[in-house]
Every structure is written in C-alpha cells, then in structure tokens.
Amino acid sequence: MSAYSDTFCQLDALLTQERAYWQFMPFACHEYPWQHSMPALSDWLDSLSDQDVANLLEDTAALIGELAVFLPVLPEMHQLANIPVLPPVSEISPRLPRGLDVGIPGRKWQQVLAFNAVLPSHKLPWLEWCAGKGYLGRVLAACHNTRVTSLEWQRSLTEDGQSAANQLGLPMTFVQADAFAPESASVIRPNQHAVALHACGDLHVSLLERVAAKRTAAVSISPCCYHLIRHDAYQPLSAPAIKSELRLSKHDLRMPLQETVTAGQRVKQQRFVEVSYRLGFNALQKHLTHNDAYLPVPNVQKALLKNGFADFCLWAAQQKGLQLPEDIDYAHWQQKGEACFRKVERMELVRQAFRRPLEMWLVFDRALFMEDAGYQVSVGTFCDKPITPRNILIHAQLEK
Ligand SMILES: C[S@@+](CC[C@H](N)C(=O)[O-])C[C@H]1O[C@@H](n2cnc3c(N)ncnc32)[C@H](O)[C@@H]1O
C-alpha cells in the first residue's frame, strides 16, 4: 500500500478545486480573477498597505491564517503538504580531512553537510548526478570511504572538481557528459546509491526514470527548478498524477521557486521600478493597439531603468517593432503601471499560499513513481529553509 497516494489525491483534489486562486498569470490580469466571485477577498487585499503585503509575504503561517477567512481549505492543504524533518543518520559535522571545504560557498557547504547527514549508509559506490564541482561527492567520498562517480556537463567544473579530489586524495572520478545522452545511462548501475542535489527539472526526473529501469539499489534527490523541462507542459510521472485534471504549464511550475527570499530595500525598489515600468508599458501598448493580450518585453539592462519611464517605453517599443506617437502622457501610464504593480503584488500574495502545496504535489508525484517501481520511499526536509528553500529530499531504496 502506497504511503503517499492518499495525501497526493487529497492535495490534488484541493489544488484542482482552488485553481482559480493560483493557476493564472498575474501580469496578464487587469483585475483580480476573483473580483466578482469573491469581492470580500478583493476588498481585503485592497485594504492592505504595501508594508502589510511585505510582512505577509515573509510569514506564510500568518498569511494562511488571514486568507483562511476567504479560502477555508488552506490550513488543510498545508497540513497535507507538511512533511517531517528527516532525522540525521550520521553526524551533521563529521570529522573531515582538512581543506575539504576549500572553495565551497558557506551555504552550499551547510546544504551538503545536512544532505549527507540524513542519507542512510548502504555502503555502496555513489553516483553524483549533475555534480557541478562535486561538493557533495567530496563529503560522501570522505565520510563513507566509498568511490564516487560524478557526472557533470560543464567541462571546466569536472576539471576543477577532479583536480580538487586528486589533491585531497579522494576516490572520485568525474565524467564529463550530458545527463540526457543515452550513453550516460551506462554510469548508472544496480549496485549503487545515486544522489542529485538540486539537479534541475528533467535532469532529476531522468535520473529517477533510469534508476528505476536499472533497478539501482538506492537514490536520493533534492529537486529544484521544476520548470526546466523539455516539453511545453509538465509530464506527470505517476498513475494518480496522470489521472489528475491538473495541467501544469512552465509558468505554473515556476511557482514553487518564487517563494520570497527576504530582499533588501535596494533590491525591492529596483523590482518596483522594473515591474511597474513593464506593466505601465503594457497598459500603454494595449491602449494603442487595442489588443488586450499581455505583450512580454525581453530582459532589460538595469542601467536603462535609471533613464526613466519614457526612455524605457521607447526602448520596449523598439524591441516590439511598435511606433509610439509623440504626444504620450508618460506620467499617466507610469501611474497606471504602479497601480498594476500593487494589484500584481496582491495576486502574488494569494498565490504564495499555494506554493508549498503545489511543490508537494510535484514531489509526491516523484515519490509515487518510485513506489510504483518497487521502491520504499521517504520524503522529508534535510535542512531549514534559510539554508536553502529547496530543502526537500526524496529517498528511495529497492524493497528487499
Ligand atoms: C543547480 S547545479 C547543482 C550542482 C551541484 N549538484 C550542487 O548542488 O552544487 C546543476 C548542475 O547541473 C549541470 N547540468 C545542467 N545540464 C546538464 C546536463 N544536461 N547534463 C549534466 N549536467 C548538467 C549544471 O552544469 C550544474 O552544474
């Protein structure tokens, strides 16, 4: 009997039922999607000051409490999305050879140690998938004294990783290869414990699929960047997710990663300027072209934003092959952009409440896929969110 299918199905039903509150593009909306269906929620959002919005964005528990008045399913959804903290199996700060952490950024080092500490020791050789410079592999090789094969696409990273491993005398072999290439399957073996720390979207999915096909003994992954996929839309893995009514676009898949990380005042101000300029230009172009669709504008050099809104519009119009008339009241459209920004922020506040539940839908889909392939699966967090918001670990081992 699957451990996760009930939770997945309940979460799936609630996410489907409430999709009007999260599955939309705030940028493309000129009013709240629930403007008429739930005016009380719209009024409450409009009554919030910018500071209230900022505070609630940083305090999900308070946000759920406030939103539950309008969306009473939210506490239950968060209950379903709640997963245990994985207990460390080995020491979080093991005795390691000197110099092992050289060149590893502080937070990455903490992630690597925390990930290592919750991994069950199967005394098997390790396969590190999308290894970067093999930071995790270094700790695995040193702590478990077993061989590590580290596969990575970027040659410079494999070279740096290999030379650091050689200097440290660690039993690590880097393989420079594309994880998607059919030949890369040859590094995946039955007698192995495969790991992937923050391998993006299809990269960790392809590992799970190949591990299941090869009957590899164990695999532990920490998923990230769910939207980095080769198809246009999400391809569900497990039978319950295939049956689900939810169809997830890349825009939906970005949602779990948009959790607000506390930004400084300067970054917040820069974002306000850029987003309100974009929205102001969008309102202007809609007015001129009578086309109601949102017109995306490419990335902009941050220096251009300093020249003001009118220059931004001239640049954006050029990018889009649009002729702007001489007599535009730029102050009016800038104000419109700023008003739209405030609306977008409030829509994002509502979507914020669905981020972790949606992430757990994706995580349980992976867990159910591995269970169906005959693996015993556990899901939990391996570190606190300030160390990394992508703190979920899926561990699967073949049932004996
Ligand atoms: C987010 S980084 C994670 C690196 C490392 N696991 C860590 O946690 O520090 C993802 C890594 O995947 C690698 N990568 C991207 N596409 C790849 C591919 N097709 N095949 C192999 N590696 C790939 C990138 O070069 C990058 O080093």
The ligand as an SDF file (V2000), in Angstrom:
LIG
                    3D

 27 29  0  0  0  0  0  0  0  0999 V2000
   21.9990   23.6930   -9.7720 C   0  0  0  0  0  0  0  0  0  0  0  0
   23.5080   22.9800  -10.2530 S   0  0  0  0  0  0  0  0  0  0  0  0
   23.7760   21.8400   -8.9330 C   0  0  0  0  0  0  0  0  0  0  0  0
   25.2090   21.4120   -8.8270 C   0  0  0  0  0  0  0  0  0  0  0  0
   25.5340   20.5630   -7.5900 C   0  0  0  0  0  0  0  0  0  0  0  0
   24.7910   19.3330   -7.5480 N   0  0  0  0  0  0  0  0  0  0  0  0
   25.3250   21.3780   -6.3360 C   0  0  0  0  0  0  0  0  0  0  0  0
   24.3410   21.2040   -5.6340 O   0  0  0  0  0  0  0  0  0  0  0  0
   26.1770   22.2290   -6.0730 O   0  0  0  0  0  0  0  0  0  0  0  0
   23.0480   21.9630  -11.5930 C   0  0  0  0  0  0  0  0  0  0  0  0
   24.2200   21.3530  -12.3410 C   0  0  0  0  0  0  0  0  0  0  0  0
   23.7080   20.5680  -13.4220 O   0  0  0  0  0  0  0  0  0  0  0  0
   24.5930   20.7000  -14.5130 C   0  0  0  0  0  0  0  0  0  0  0  0
   23.8930   20.3260  -15.7480 N   0  0  0  0  0  0  0  0  0  0  0  0
   22.9890   21.0680  -16.4290 C   0  0  0  0  0  0  0  0  0  0  0  0
   22.5740   20.3900  -17.5070 N   0  0  0  0  0  0  0  0  0  0  0  0
   23.2270   19.1960  -17.5220 C   0  0  0  0  0  0  0  0  0  0  0  0
   23.2130   18.0830  -18.3920 C   0  0  0  0  0  0  0  0  0  0  0  0
   22.4260   18.0690  -19.4630 N   0  0  0  0  0  0  0  0  0  0  0  0
   23.9940   17.0330  -18.0900 N   0  0  0  0  0  0  0  0  0  0  0  0
   24.7780   17.0470  -16.9590 C   0  0  0  0  0  0  0  0  0  0  0  0
   24.8400   18.0860  -16.1190 N   0  0  0  0  0  0  0  0  0  0  0  0
   24.0710   19.1510  -16.3840 C   0  0  0  0  0  0  0  0  0  0  0  0
   24.9880   22.1530  -14.4790 C   0  0  0  0  0  0  0  0  0  0  0  0
   26.1730   22.3870  -15.2220 O   0  0  0  0  0  0  0  0  0  0  0  0
   25.1600   22.3780  -12.9830 C   0  0  0  0  0  0  0  0  0  0  0  0
   26.4660   22.1260  -12.5710 O   0  0  0  0  0  0  0  0  0  0  0  0
  1  2  1  0
  2  3  1  0
  2 10  1  0
  3  4  1  0
  4  5  1  0
  5  6  1  0
  5  7  1  0
  7  8  2  0
  7  9  1  0
 10 11  1  0
 11 12  1  0
 11 26  1  0
 12 13  1  0
 13 14  1  0
 13 24  1  0
 14 15  1  0
 14 23  1  0
 15 16  2  0
 16 17  1  0
 17 18  1  0
 17 23  2  0
 18 19  1  0
 18 20  2  0
 20 21  1  0
 21 22  2  0
 22 23  1  0
 24 25  1  0
 24 26  1  0
 26 27  1  0
M  CHG  2   2   1   9  -1
M  END
$$$$
